[in-house]
């Protein structure tokens, strides 16, 4: 504990394609959509997070909304850096400080990330005053966040369905034994719904509306025990060009998402087939854990359970499982030093 530790603040960041969450002093202080709005004329960022999210799909030609992260990695370097910077500055405890403190950070990254993409995350963190930066793989953070003891010689399987990627990993002895990262997740589900509405109902809807449909009546199977009510969807009629409204049931959404969910199931099966036999025996006893926002899709746990013949558990508060794990790793750096990438 040196003199400079007094000026160091510790934060854990889950830099997601759809949402960015930040933990400071064991509390989630930032939970905001990963989106920025940029003025095309000046090139300045005019809004970040929730404010920019409200603008999505409603902008005029001088304003452009950008999602700086694509498939879990940084796609727009400049926008992502400004977004991280603004979100860190919005942390209540750091606002009060006169001098910006140097930061000790643990940042979450997808397991299928390349060296170049990793460097982009690191450089972004360094530019916002990050002095000590550690990276942690998403499925590992999710496992810690769910409450699994990852350091034990025992196999656990995590499926983390985020916005841009689905991360599937078998974890034992504080490491990832086999993993698979597929670019099918929340964003693809949203696009599936848009495509379905266009082809089946001649209705053109935006991303924000499709996202609402997914949350309100999204389903992975068409036989739910407690089905949600039908939902009215407004959009533009592709034939007449007039605004129109259509009633949709969860069964139609299940049909729209079917192909994408099949691909996630196949990836789970593939990961299971690569698992060493001793760990496969452990997974038979412990089952599969689901985390991430995508795991909240109705009936998904049941569907994966039927496919794999294994029990499937959804983490409590699955949206925050990854950031919780990242926060725990930040607090116990010594314990998890073999897991973290310096």
Buried (B, 14 or more C-beta within 10 A) or exposed (E): EEEEEEEEBBBBBBBBBBBBBBBBEEEBBBBBBBBBBBEEEEEEBBBBBEBBBBBBEEBEEEBBBBBBBBBBBBBBEBBBBBBBBBBBEBBEEBEEEEEBBBBBBBBBBBBBBEEEBBEBBBBBBBEBBBBBBBBBBBBBBBBBBBEBEBBEEBBBBBBBBBBBBBBBBBBBEBBBBBBBBBBBBBBBBBBBBBEBBBEEBBBBBBBEBBBBBBEBBBBBBBEBEEBBEEBEBEBBBBEEEEEBEBEBBBBBBBBBBBEBBEBBBBBBEEBBEEBEEEBBEBBEEBBBBBBBBBBBBBBBBBBBBEBBEBEBBBBEBBBBBBBBBBBBBBEEBEEBEEBBEE
